[in-house]
Amino acid sequence: MASISIPSSKTIIFLLLILFLLGVSCCSASREPFACDPNDKTTRGLSFCQTSLPIEERVKDLIGRLTLQEKVRLLVNNASAVPRLGIKEYEWWSEALHGVSNVGPGTKFGGHFPGATSFPQVITTAASFNASLWESIGRVVSDEARAMYNGGVAGLTYWSPNVNILRDPRWGRGQETPGEDPVVVGTYAASYVKGLQGNDRNRLKVAACCKHFTAYDLDDWNGVDRFHFNAKVSKQDIEDTFNVPFRMCVKEGKVASVMCSYNQVNGVPTCADPNLLKKTVRAQWRLDGYIVSDCDSVGVLYDAQHYTSTPEEAAAVAIKAGLDLDCGPFLAVHSENAVKKGLLSEIDISSALSNTLTMQMRLGMFDGEPSAQPYGHLGPKDVCTPAHQELAHEAAVQGIVLLKNHGHSLPLSTHRLRTVAVIGPNSDVNVTMIGNYAGVACAYTTPLQGISRYTRAIHQQGCADVACKDDKLFNAAIDASRHADATVLVMGLDQSIEAESKDRTGLLLPGRQQELVSKVASAAKGPIILVLLSGGPIDVSFAKNDNRIGGLVWAGYPGQAGGAAIADVLFGKHNPGGKLPMTWYPQDYITNLPMTAMDMRSSPSNNYPGRTYRFYEGPVVYPFGYGLSYSKFLLSIASAPTVFSVPVDGHRKTAQNTTTLTSKTTISDKAIRVTHTRCNKLSLGLHVDVKNVGSRDGSHTLLVFSTPPTGHGHWAPHKQLVAFQKVRVAAGSQQRVRISIHVCKYLSVVDRSGIRRVPLGQHNLHIGDARHSVSLQAATFGVIKS
């Protein structure tokens, strides 16, 4: 029998270490170079792979090496590989609306990336009115997105955020937006994009995309769908409302991409409109990036809208209008024939490719090994971290809005409550809380689980689902409320009621939910708290006016930590500070108001009520910007100017003539055209004292509204938000907040011709109960050439 040699303990440890490292190597996430592999001898010497050269030269070199057939296959989201040049295929379509999503084919969950941090749905996060929070969320999402890209399971181009205006309360995608106010939506867009993309313009962390440009806010209503809808929009409303967030996203956020929408605007599909794409986005706003279609939009303008006679004409008109990338196969199928038929030149295709290839180079995709790049260290350890999940919880807390607190029913006391009845179809949900365009969350805390951490919960669903079609489960719910010390009803909506391709038919709670709430309220022995999950507003006038219902809370879709956040607010661990980012209308508001009517301004002669708080003056359930706290805040204006000079060019010398700016062509109804002022850094500053006279520390949102001078007829909104700021104030203390209002951006109005002007005269500022008037006066300066 042969002898057996026993390895030493050091040898065993060494072998185990090697096996461990091999295991890590074989199982860890890694990605091969997309292009310019340093080990590829055929491409590493080519100019487009030389990182020392300017990106513009590298892109020009690469395009010069591509054949027409190769070029057209790069015009679509699932861009083909170019093996002879060492370029792999790439999927452009990934989503990151409020966390890395699996909606687009570019992202896959599983293996080392079973989930990603799922933040509250955008409408909820917007209710925080906290721009620094929005940017922080963007940074976390892009960390996780880069980590997943490095792991080979995600892309670097994310078609988020959605910055359309929530114009109509029935819109199923309103939940994806930051609400109804253009300034809030635009500020959200710029903040979130900055967080996603990082601070280096030449080295993006990921590429964001502001969508859907423009006047897109109808999915499927009364037989009209987004593929066939022609939005008839005035120049005034385009400039004053619909384009504001996109302009801020491009000019202030420096977004990498803009997505054109499905609908037509005034008879022209947005993805085929050079006035929108080339003239506005590219030339006026100076987009440094690419323009992409919504998915299958180019096909839609041909197949559904019949805008062109042939598919080749559709491909040509879209590319010539300024479209660079097609989400869908259409351009790859028809662009080559469009060139052969003389409808399109190869130069047009190369021009589109220069924008997309430049973006890929700014993302480092042509710089060799991903692991050697600035974000190459990110991996599975950087996804779903405790810090990221805590931020998701903090975002949910900040977005929760306290709508009613009759008799100080809230916060609930853990000392006096031994049991709480937790009732409702949304009381023990998880996926519902993350809304749409979400991925796979790291973990979930349902409302029931959150409340159970504070006290013993007696759970009854009350309705089988949010449709609540019958009362079979009512009795058990009513009985639970009779025996509990307090009752929390978690009601509202979900994606079966409001979603992409699904607009709502009304504003009331679905089915028999209202009946359940009222019956429970009649029977319960303790305080009744109604918590609502929804994206869009709900007419809950019955609960607002029922004194048996002591508390009313809107939590939106609060994300993976939503249940914990709701419970923390209900039991007073956190003091609510959220404000509604949209108006809550009564059900009667939508009577005889088609979703297809795009006018923002009211027309009393036509019984047209107007839209959003800026133009609607009728009854509301809760107004835009409404939200209570467990504390009381007193506001006072410490200092502010009473007169402010707007510098105006004395004359504008043109090739034809010299026009004095006091003429009717320039100052119309005492309003100066913005282009005739010296707007750069023209800001009005004021200081506001915020005093917390309550017994709890809390955060307060300063919402600064302006009412323009009278005499501008149909130009001006009734009031408009001109600034907002979040401030935390300890109980019994006071904070002084400086607010800066850019005069040309925020104190201006838009006339019927779509021209933005600064009204002269008295502007009335409203900050809570504080009021201040400032008179804008023209100050004429010298002559300049236009």
BASE-976320 format. One record per residue (C-alpha): residue number from 1; x, y, z. Coordinates in steps of 0.2 Angstrom, whole numbers. Each point is the difference from the previous one (the first is absolute). Layout:
<pts>
{NUM; {X; Y; Z}}
...
</pts>
This chain:
<pts>
{1; {0; 0; 0}}
{2; {7; 17; -5}}
{3; {3; 13; 13}}
{4; {-10; 16; 0}}
{5; {8; 17; 2}}
{6; {-10; 12; 11}}
{7; {1; 18; -5}}
{8; {6; 12; 13}}
{9; {-13; 12; 8}}
{10; {8; 15; -9}}
{11; {-2; -9; -17}}
{12; {-19; -4; 4}}
{13; {-3; 18; 4}}
{14; {9; 5; -16}}
{15; {-10; -12; -10}}
{16; {-16; 6; 8}}
{17; {4; 18; -4}}
{18; {3; -4; -18}}
{19; {-16; -9; -1}}
{20; {-9; 14; 8}}
{21; {8; 13; -12}}
{22; {-5; -12; -15}}
{23; {-18; 0; 7}}
{24; {-1; 18; 1}}
{25; {8; 2; -17}}
{26; {-12; -12; -8}}
{27; {-16; 6; 9}}
{28; {4; 19; 1}}
{29; {-9; 12; -12}}
{30; {11; 6; -14}}
{31; {-2; 8; -17}}
{32; {11; -2; -15}}
{33; {5; 16; -9}}
{34; {-14; 7; -11}}
{35; {13; 6; -13}}
{36; {19; 3; -1}}
{37; {5; -15; 9}}
{38; {19; 3; 4}}
{39; {2; -19; -4}}
{40; {-7; 2; -17}}
{41; {15; 4; -11}}
{42; {-11; 5; -15}}
{43; {-8; 14; 8}}
{44; {10; 7; 14}}
{45; {11; 11; -12}}
{46; {-15; 7; -8}}
{47; {-4; 19; 3}}
{48; {-17; -3; 7}}
{49; {8; -10; 14}}
{50; {13; 13; 5}}
{51; {-6; 8; 16}}
{52; {13; 14; -2}}
{53; {-10; 7; -15}}
{54; {-15; 12; 1}}
{55; {-16; -10; 0}}
{56; {-5; 10; -16}}
{57; {15; -7; -10}}
{58; {-3; -18; 7}}
{59; {-18; 0; -6}}
{60; {4; 7; -17}}
{61; {13; -13; -2}}
{62; {-12; -14; 5}}
{63; {-14; 6; -11}}
{64; {12; 1; -15}}
{65; {3; -19; 2}}
{66; {-18; -5; 0}}
{67; {-10; -6; -15}}
{68; {-17; 6; -3}}
{69; {-7; -17; 5}}
{70; {9; 1; 16}}
{71; {-6; 17; 4}}
{72; {-18; -3; -2}}
{73; {1; -15; 12}}
{74; {7; 12; 13}}
{75; {-16; 12; -1}}
{76; {-10; -11; 11}}
{77; {-1; -4; 18}}
{78; {7; -18; -2}}
{79; {15; 6; -10}}
{80; {9; -14; -9}}
{81; {18; -4; 3}}
{82; {14; 4; -13}}
{83; {11; -14; 3}}
{84; {13; 5; -13}}
{85; {3; 16; 11}}
{86; {-1; -9; 16}}
{87; {-17; 8; 5}}
{88; {-12; -10; 10}}
{89; {-19; 1; -2}}
{90; {-8; 12; 12}}
{91; {-18; 2; 8}}
{92; {-4; 19; 2}}
{93; {-16; -3; 9}}
{94; {1; 0; 19}}
{95; {-11; 9; 13}}
{96; {4; 8; 16}}
{97; {-15; 10; 5}}
{98; {2; -2; 19}}
{99; {12; -14; 1}}
{100; {8; -12; -13}}
{101; {-15; -7; -9}}
{102; {-2; -16; -10}}
{103; {-13; 7; -12}}
{104; {12; 3; -14}}
{105; {10; -15; -8}}
{106; {16; 7; 5}}
{107; {-1; -5; 18}}
{108; {-1; -17; 8}}
{109; {-2; -5; 18}}
{110; {7; -16; 7}}
{111; {16; -8; 6}}
{112; {11; 13; 8}}
{113; {-13; 13; -2}}
{114; {-17; -7; 6}}
{115; {-7; 17; 3}}
{116; {4; 19; 1}}
{117; {-6; 14; 12}}
{118; {-18; 5; -5}}
{119; {-3; 18; 5}}
{120; {-17; 7; 2}}
{121; {-10; 3; -16}}
{122; {5; 18; -7}}
{123; {-16; 8; 4}}
{124; {3; -5; 19}}
{125; {18; 6; -1}}
{126; {-6; 16; -8}}
{127; {-11; 4; 16}}
{128; {16; 2; 10}}
{129; {4; 16; -10}}
{130; {18; -4; 4}}
{131; {12; 3; -15}}
{132; {15; -7; 9}}
{133; {-9; -16; 4}}
{134; {-5; -2; -18}}
{135; {19; 2; -5}}
{136; {5; -13; 14}}
{137; {-12; -13; -7}}
{138; {7; 3; -17}}
{139; {18; -3; 6}}
{140; {-5; -16; 9}}
{141; {-10; -7; -15}}
{142; {15; 4; -12}}
{143; {12; -9; 12}}
{144; {-11; -15; 0}}
{145; {-3; 1; -19}}
{146; {19; 1; -3}}
{147; {3; -15; 11}}
{148; {-12; -10; -10}}
{149; {8; 6; -16}}
{150; {17; -6; 6}}
{151; {-9; -16; 4}}
{152; {-6; -2; -17}}
{153; {-18; 1; 4}}
{154; {-5; 18; -4}}
{155; {4; 14; -12}}
{156; {6; 18; 2}}
{157; {-14; 9; -9}}
{158; {-16; 2; 11}}
{159; {-15; 8; -7}}
{160; {-5; 9; 16}}
{161; {-7; 11; 7}}
{162; {-18; 4; -6}}
{163; {-2; 19; 1}}
{164; {-17; 2; -8}}
{165; {-12; 11; 9}}
{166; {-14; -8; 9}}
{167; {-13; 10; -9}}
{168; {-16; -11; 3}}
{169; {-3; -10; 16}}
{170; {-6; -15; -9}}
{171; {17; -3; -9}}
{172; {6; -18; 4}}
{173; {18; 5; -1}}
{174; {-2; 15; 11}}
{175; {9; -10; 13}}
{176; {16; 0; -10}}
{177; {1; 19; 0}}
{178; {5; 13; 13}}
{179; {-18; 8; -1}}
{180; {-9; 14; -8}}
{181; {12; 15; 3}}
{182; {13; 4; -14}}
{183; {13; 7; 12}}
{184; {-1; -15; 12}}
{185; {0; -12; -15}}
{186; {15; 9; -8}}
{187; {10; 1; 16}}
{188; {-3; -18; 4}}
{189; {6; -4; -18}}
{190; {16; 10; 2}}
{191; {3; -7; 17}}
{192; {-3; -18; -3}}
{193; {10; 0; -17}}
{194; {15; 8; 9}}
{195; {-1; -14; 13}}
{196; {-1; -13; -14}}
{197; {14; 7; -12}}
{198; {13; 6; 13}}
{199; {10; 16; -1}}
{200; {12; -4; -14}}
{201; {-7; 5; -17}}
{202; {13; -10; -9}}
{203; {-2; -16; 11}}
{204; {-18; -3; 3}}
{205; {-5; -13; 14}}
{206; {-16; -4; -10}}
{207; {-9; 9; -14}}
{208; {-17; 6; 6}}
{209; {-15; 5; -12}}
{210; {-14; 12; 3}}
{211; {-16; -6; -8}}
{212; {-13; 1; -8}}
{213; {2; 16; -11}}
{214; {-13; 8; -1}}
{215; {-18; 3; 6}}
{216; {-1; -19; 4}}
{217; {-13; -4; 14}}
{218; {-13; -11; -7}}
{219; {1; -19; -2}}
{220; {-17; -7; -3}}
{221; {-16; 10; 3}}
{222; {-17; -2; -7}}
{223; {6; -9; -16}}
{224; {15; 12; -3}}
{225; {17; -8; 3}}
{226; {17; 8; 0}}
{227; {5; -7; -17}}
{228; {-14; 9; -9}}
{229; {-2; 16; 11}}
{230; {4; 17; -8}}
{231; {3; 12; 14}}
{232; {-6; 17; -5}}
{233; {10; 12; 10}}
{234; {2; 19; -1}}
{235; {17; 8; -1}}
{236; {-4; 8; 17}}
{237; {-2; -17; 8}}
{238; {15; -8; -8}}
{239; {11; 13; 6}}
{240; {-8; 4; 17}}
{241; {-3; -18; 5}}
{242; {4; -16; -10}}
{243; {18; 5; -5}}
{244; {5; 8; 16}}
{245; {6; -16; 8}}
{246; {9; -6; -15}}
{247; {9; 16; -2}}
{248; {6; 0; 18}}
{249; {5; -19; -2}}
{250; {11; 4; -15}}
{251; {7; 17; 5}}
{252; {2; -2; 18}}
{253; {1; -19; 2}}
{254; {11; -2; -15}}
{255; {-10; -16; -4}}
{256; {8; -12; -12}}
{257; {-16; -4; -10}}
{258; {-17; 5; -4}}
{259; {-14; -12; -5}}
{260; {-14; 6; -12}}
{261; {-17; -6; 3}}
{262; {-14; -11; -9}}
{263; {-12; 14; -2}}
{264; {-1; 14; -13}}
{265; {1; 18; 4}}
{266; {-11; 11; -11}}
{267; {0; -13; -13}}
{268; {18; -5; -1}}
{269; {7; -16; 9}}
{270; {13; 7; 13}}
{271; {13; -13; -7}}
{272; {-2; 8; -17}}
{273; {-1; 18; 5}}
{274; {17; 10; -4}}
{275; {-7; 15; 9}}
{276; {-1; -10; 16}}
{277; {16; -11; -2}}
{278; {12; 10; -10}}
{279; {-5; 18; 3}}
{280; {-5; -1; 18}}
{281; {9; -14; 9}}
{282; {16; 0; -11}}
{283; {2; 18; -5}}
{284; {-9; 11; 13}}
{285; {3; -11; 15}}
{286; {17; -7; -6}}
{287; {-3; -18; 5}}
{288; {17; -8; 1}}
{289; {-6; -18; -3}}
{290; {-12; -10; -10}}
{291; {-19; -1; -4}}
{292; {-9; -16; 1}}
{293; {-17; -5; -5}}
{294; {-13; -8; 12}}
{295; {-1; -18; -3}}
{296; {-7; -3; -18}}
{297; {-4; 18; -2}}
{298; {7; 1; -18}}
{299; {-10; -15; -4}}
{300; {-15; 8; 8}}
{301; {1; 16; -11}}
{302; {0; -11; -15}}
{303; {-12; -15; 5}}
{304; {-12; 9; 12}}
{305; {1; 18; -5}}
{306; {2; -2; -18}}
{307; {11; 15; 0}}
{308; {10; -6; -15}}
{309; {-4; -11; -15}}
{310; {14; -12; 1}}
{311; {11; -7; 14}}
{312; {16; 7; -9}}
{313; {-8; 18; 1}}
{314; {-3; -3; 19}}
{315; {18; -5; 3}}
{316; {6; 15; -10}}
{317; {-12; 13; 8}}
{318; {5; -6; 18}}
{319; {19; 1; -3}}
{320; {-1; 16; -9}}
{321; {-10; 8; 14}}
{322; {14; -4; 12}}
{323; {-4; -18; 6}}
{324; {17; -9; 4}}
{325; {-7; -17; 7}}
{326; {-15; -10; -2}}
{327; {-7; -11; 14}}
{328; {-6; -13; -11}}
{329; {5; -8; -17}}
{330; {-7; 12; -12}}
{331; {15; 10; -5}}
{332; {11; -15; -1}}
{333; {-12; -8; -12}}
{334; {-4; 15; -11}}
{335; {14; 13; 0}}
{336; {11; -9; -12}}
{337; {-14; 0; -13}}
{338; {-4; 18; 4}}
{339; {18; 4; -5}}
{340; {-1; -10; -16}}
{341; {-16; 9; -5}}
{342; {8; 17; 3}}
{343; {-11; 5; 15}}
{344; {14; 0; 12}}
{345; {19; 2; -2}}
{346; {13; -10; 9}}
{347; {7; 16; 7}}
{348; {-17; 2; 9}}
{349; {3; -18; 8}}
{350; {17; 4; 4}}
{351; {-5; 16; 9}}
{352; {-12; -10; 11}}
{353; {13; -13; 4}}
{354; {12; 14; 5}}
{355; {-11; 4; 14}}
{356; {-3; -17; 7}}
{357; {18; -6; -2}}
{358; {6; 16; 8}}
{359; {-11; -5; 15}}
{360; {7; -17; 1}}
{361; {17; 7; 0}}
{362; {-4; 12; 14}}
{363; {-6; -15; 10}}
{364; {17; -8; -3}}
{365; {-7; -14; -10}}
{366; {15; 2; -13}}
{367; {13; 1; 14}}
{368; {4; -18; 2}}
{369; {-2; -10; 16}}
{370; {-15; 6; 10}}
{371; {9; -5; 16}}
{372; {14; 12; -3}}
{373; {-11; 15; -2}}
{374; {-6; 13; 13}}
{375; {-15; -10; 5}}
{376; {7; -17; -3}}
{377; {1; -4; 18}}
{378; {-19; 0; 2}}
{379; {-7; -18; 2}}
{380; {-13; -10; 10}}
{381; {6; 7; 16}}
{382; {-6; 17; -5}}
{383; {-18; -5; -3}}
{384; {-13; -1; 13}}
{385; {12; 6; 13}}
{386; {-7; 5; 17}}
{387; {3; 19; -4}}
{388; {-9; -2; -16}}
{389; {-15; -8; 8}}
{390; {0; 13; 14}}
{391; {-1; 13; -13}}
{392; {-15; -9; -8}}
{393; {-8; 1; 18}}
{394; {4; 18; 2}}
{395; {-7; 5; -17}}
{396; {-16; -9; 4}}
{397; {-1; 9; 17}}
{398; {3; 17; -8}}
{399; {-13; -3; -14}}
{400; {-15; -5; 12}}
{401; {-13; 14; 1}}
{402; {-11; 2; 15}}
{403; {-17; 6; -7}}
{404; {-10; 0; 16}}
{405; {2; -1; 18}}
{406; {-16; 3; 9}}
{407; {1; 2; 19}}
{408; {18; -5; -1}}
{409; {-4; -18; -4}}
{410; {18; -1; -6}}
{411; {13; -5; 5}}
{412; {-6; -17; 8}}
{413; {6; -4; 17}}
{414; {8; -16; 3}}
{415; {-3; 2; 19}}
{416; {-19; 1; -2}}
{417; {-2; -12; -15}}
{418; {1; -19; 4}}
{419; {-8; -5; -17}}
{420; {-2; 8; -17}}
{421; {-12; -6; -13}}
{422; {9; 0; -17}}
{423; {-13; 0; -14}}
{424; {0; 2; -19}}
{425; {5; -8; -16}}
{426; {17; 10; 1}}
{427; {3; -5; 18}}
{428; {12; -14; -4}}
{429; {7; 3; -17}}
{430; {18; 1; -6}}
{431; {1; 2; -19}}
{432; {-14; 12; 0}}
{433; {11; 12; 10}}
{434; {13; 2; -13}}
{435; {-12; 6; -14}}
{436; {5; -3; -18}}
{437; {17; 1; -9}}
{438; {7; -9; 15}}
{439; {12; -14; 1}}
{440; {2; -14; 13}}
{441; {2; 8; 17}}
{442; {13; -4; 13}}
{443; {-14; -4; 13}}
{444; {-17; 6; 4}}
{445; {-9; 6; 16}}
{446; {-18; 0; -2}}
{447; {-12; 12; 9}}
{448; {-5; -15; 11}}
{449; {18; -5; 4}}
{450; {4; 18; 4}}
{451; {-14; 3; 12}}
{452; {3; -17; 8}}
{453; {17; 6; 6}}
{454; {-9; 13; 11}}
{455; {-15; -10; 7}}
{456; {-10; -15; -2}}
{457; {-9; 0; -17}}
{458; {-17; -8; -3}}
{459; {0; -2; -19}}
{460; {-16; -1; -11}}
{461; {1; 4; -19}}
{462; {-18; 7; -2}}
{463; {1; -2; -19}}
{464; {7; -13; -10}}
{465; {10; 13; -10}}
{466; {-1; 18; -4}}
{467; {-15; -2; -12}}
{468; {-10; -5; 15}}
{469; {-14; -7; -10}}
{470; {-10; -7; 15}}
{471; {-2; 0; 19}}
{472; {4; -18; 4}}
{473; {14; 5; 11}}
{474; {-8; 15; 8}}
{475; {-7; -8; 16}}
{476; {17; -7; 6}}
{477; {8; 17; -3}}
{478; {-14; 9; 9}}
{479; {1; -12; 15}}
{480; {19; 2; 1}}
{481; {-2; 19; 1}}
{482; {-13; -2; 14}}
{483; {13; -10; 11}}
{484; {16; 10; -4}}
{485; {6; 16; 9}}
{486; {3; 8; -17}}
{487; {-3; -3; -18}}
{488; {11; 3; -15}}
{489; {-8; -2; -17}}
{490; {12; -2; -14}}
{491; {-10; 3; -16}}
{492; {3; 8; -17}}
{493; {5; -5; -17}}
{494; {13; -11; -9}}
{495; {6; -4; -18}}
{496; {-17; -9; -4}}
{497; {-8; 18; 2}}
{498; {14; 12; -7}}
{499; {14; -5; -10}}
{500; {9; 2; -17}}
{501; {-14; -3; -13}}
{502; {-13; 2; 13}}
{503; {-8; 17; 4}}
{504; {-13; 1; 14}}
{505; {-18; 2; -3}}
{506; {-3; 10; 16}}
{507; {8; 7; 16}}
{508; {-10; -9; 13}}
{509; {6; -15; 10}}
{510; {-3; -16; -11}}
{511; {-15; -11; 3}}
{512; {-6; -1; 17}}
{513; {15; 6; 9}}
{514; {-9; 16; 6}}
{515; {-14; -10; 7}}
{516; {12; -11; 10}}
{517; {9; 15; 7}}
{518; {-16; 8; 6}}
{519; {-7; -16; 8}}
{520; {16; -3; 9}}
{521; {0; 18; 6}}
{522; {-17; -2; 7}}
{523; {4; -16; 10}}
{524; {18; 3; 6}}
{525; {2; 4; 18}}
{526; {17; 9; -2}}
{527; {8; 13; -11}}
{528; {-2; -3; -19}}
{529; {15; 3; -12}}
{530; {-2; -1; -18}}
{531; {16; -3; -10}}
{532; {-1; 2; -19}}
{533; {12; -8; -13}}
{534; {-1; 7; -17}}
{535; {9; 10; -14}}
{536; {-14; 11; -5}}
{537; {-12; 11; 11}}
{538; {-15; -8; 8}}
{539; {-17; 9; 4}}
{540; {-1; -5; 19}}
{541; {-12; 15; 5}}
{542; {-10; -13; 10}}
{543; {15; -4; 11}}
{544; {6; 18; 1}}
{545; {-18; 5; 6}}
{546; {-3; -15; 12}}
{547; {6; 5; 17}}
{548; {0; -18; 5}}
{549; {15; -2; -12}}
{550; {14; 9; 11}}
{551; {15; -2; -12}}
{552; {2; 0; -18}}
{553; {17; -4; -8}}
{554; {6; -2; -18}}
{555; {15; -11; -2}}
{556; {0; 0; -20}}
{557; {10; -16; -4}}
{558; {13; 1; 13}}
{559; {13; -13; -6}}
{560; {8; -15; 8}}
{561; {0; 7; 17}}
{562; {-17; 8; -1}}
{563; {-8; -10; 14}}
{564; {13; 5; 12}}
{565; {-1; 18; -5}}
{566; {-19; 0; 2}}
{567; {1; -7; 17}}
{568; {14; 12; 5}}
{569; {-11; 14; -4}}
{570; {-16; -7; 8}}
{571; {8; -3; 16}}
{572; {10; 16; 1}}
{573; {18; -6; -3}}
{574; {1; 12; -15}}
{575; {-9; 16; -1}}
{576; {-9; 1; -17}}
{577; {6; 14; -12}}
{578; {-6; -4; -17}}
{579; {-11; 11; -11}}
{580; {-11; -5; -14}}
{581; {8; 2; -17}}
{582; {-17; 0; -9}}
{583; {-17; 7; 3}}
{584; {-13; -12; 7}}
{585; {-16; 4; -10}}
{586; {-18; -5; 4}}
{587; {-8; -13; -11}}
{588; {-11; 14; -8}}
{589; {16; 8; -7}}
{590; {2; -13; -14}}
{591; {-19; 1; -5}}
{592; {0; 6; -19}}
{593; {19; 2; 1}}
{594; {8; -11; -14}}
{595; {18; -6; 3}}
{596; {3; 5; -18}}
{597; {-3; 19; 4}}
{598; {17; 7; 2}}
{599; {-3; 18; 5}}
{600; {8; 4; 16}}
{601; {-10; 17; 3}}
{602; {-18; 0; 5}}
{603; {-14; 6; -12}}
{604; {-15; 5; 10}}
{605; {-10; 4; -15}}
{606; {2; -18; -6}}
{607; {-2; -8; 18}}
{608; {18; -5; -1}}
{609; {8; -1; 17}}
{610; {18; 1; -4}}
{611; {14; -11; 6}}
{612; {12; -1; 15}}
{613; {0; 13; 15}}
{614; {8; 13; -12}}
{615; {-16; 2; -10}}
{616; {-14; -9; 9}}
{617; {-10; 10; 13}}
{618; {-14; -12; 4}}
{619; {-3; -11; 16}}
{620; {13; -12; 5}}
{621; {1; -15; 12}}
{622; {18; 5; 4}}
{623; {11; 13; -9}}
{624; {17; -1; -7}}
{625; {13; 2; 13}}
{626; {-11; -6; 14}}
{627; {7; -10; 15}}
{628; {-1; 0; 19}}
{629; {13; -3; 13}}
{630; {-1; -5; 18}}
{631; {9; 17; 3}}
{632; {-6; 17; -3}}
{633; {11; 12; -10}}
{634; {-1; 19; -1}}
{635; {7; 9; -15}}
{636; {6; 18; -1}}
{637; {9; 10; -13}}
{638; {16; 7; 8}}
{639; {6; 10; -15}}
{640; {-5; 2; -18}}
{641; {1; 14; -13}}
{642; {-15; 10; -3}}
{643; {7; 6; -17}}
{644; {10; -10; -12}}
{645; {8; 7; -16}}
{646; {0; -11; -16}}
{647; {14; 5; -12}}
{648; {-6; 3; -17}}
{649; {10; 4; -16}}
{650; {-4; 18; -5}}
{651; {0; -4; -18}}
{652; {3; -15; -11}}
{653; {9; 3; -16}}
{654; {-4; -11; -14}}
{655; {5; 0; -19}}
{656; {-17; 8; -4}}
{657; {-3; 13; 13}}
{658; {2; 5; 18}}
{659; {-15; -4; 11}}
{660; {-3; 9; 17}}
{661; {-5; -12; 13}}
{662; {-14; 11; 7}}
{663; {-9; -4; -16}}
{664; {-16; -11; -1}}
{665; {10; -13; -8}}
{666; {11; -3; 15}}
{667; {-9; 6; 15}}
{668; {-18; -6; -2}}
{669; {-12; 4; 14}}
{670; {16; 4; 11}}
{671; {8; -17; -2}}
{672; {18; -1; -7}}
{673; {5; -13; -11}}
{674; {12; -12; 9}}
{675; {12; 0; -15}}
{676; {1; 19; 2}}
{677; {6; 0; 18}}
{678; {17; -4; 7}}
{679; {-6; -16; 9}}
{680; {16; -8; 5}}
{681; {0; -3; 18}}
{682; {-14; 13; 2}}
{683; {-6; -7; 17}}
{684; {-12; 8; 13}}
{685; {6; -5; 18}}
{686; {-11; -1; 16}}
{687; {3; -7; 17}}
{688; {-14; -9; 9}}
{689; {-1; -5; 19}}
{690; {-7; -17; 3}}
{691; {-5; -3; 18}}
{692; {-5; -17; 7}}
{693; {-12; 4; 14}}
{694; {-5; -18; 3}}
{695; {7; -13; 11}}
{696; {8; -11; -13}}
{697; {15; 3; -12}}
{698; {-6; 0; -17}}
{699; {3; 5; -19}}
{700; {-9; 13; -8}}
{701; {-1; 4; -19}}
{702; {0; 18; -5}}
{703; {-11; 2; -15}}
{704; {2; 17; -8}}
{705; {-14; 5; -11}}
{706; {-2; 16; -11}}
{707; {-15; 9; -6}}
{708; {5; 10; -15}}
{709; {-6; 18; -3}}
{710; {-18; 2; -6}}
{711; {-4; 6; -17}}
{712; {8; -15; -10}}
{713; {-16; -8; -5}}
{714; {1; -18; -5}}
{715; {19; 1; 1}}
{716; {3; -4; 18}}
{717; {-4; -14; 12}}
{718; {-10; 4; 16}}
{719; {16; -4; 9}}
{720; {16; -10; -3}}
{721; {13; -8; 10}}
{722; {16; 10; -1}}
{723; {11; -8; 13}}
{724; {0; -14; 13}}
{725; {11; -6; 13}}
{726; {1; -13; 14}}
{727; {5; 5; 18}}
{728; {2; -10; 16}}
{729; {-4; 9; 16}}
{730; {1; -6; 17}}
{731; {-15; 2; 12}}
{732; {0; 17; 7}}
{733; {14; 7; -11}}
{734; {1; 11; -15}}
{735; {9; -1; -17}}
{736; {3; 14; -12}}
{737; {-1; -6; -18}}
{738; {7; 10; -15}}
{739; {-10; -2; -16}}
{740; {5; 5; -17}}
{741; {-12; 3; -14}}
{742; {7; 1; -18}}
{743; {-11; 14; -7}}
{744; {0; -5; -18}}
{745; {-3; -18; 3}}
{746; {-13; 0; 13}}
{747; {-8; 18; 1}}
{748; {-3; 0; -19}}
{749; {-16; -5; -9}}
{750; {-4; -6; -17}}
{751; {-11; 10; -12}}
{752; {-12; -8; -13}}
{753; {14; 0; -13}}
{754; {11; -11; 11}}
{755; {12; 14; 4}}
{756; {6; 1; 18}}
{757; {-1; 17; 8}}
{758; {4; 8; 17}}
{759; {-15; 10; 6}}
{760; {4; 17; 7}}
{761; {-9; 5; 16}}
{762; {-5; -8; 16}}
{763; {3; -18; 2}}
{764; {-8; -7; 16}}
{765; {10; -14; 9}}
{766; {-8; -13; 11}}
{767; {9; -11; 12}}
{768; {-12; -9; 11}}
{769; {-9; 14; 9}}
{770; {14; 12; -3}}
{771; {-3; 13; -14}}
{772; {12; 12; -9}}
{773; {-1; 11; -15}}
{774; {14; 5; -11}}
{775; {-1; 12; -15}}
{776; {10; -4; -15}}
{777; {6; 15; -10}}
{778; {9; 2; -16}}
{779; {18; 7; 0}}
{780; {6; 5; -17}}
{781; {18; -3; -5}}
{782; {10; 4; -16}}
{783; {-1; -6; -18}}
{784; {6; -17; -4}}
{785; {-1; -10; -17}}
{786; {-12; -14; -1}}
</pts>
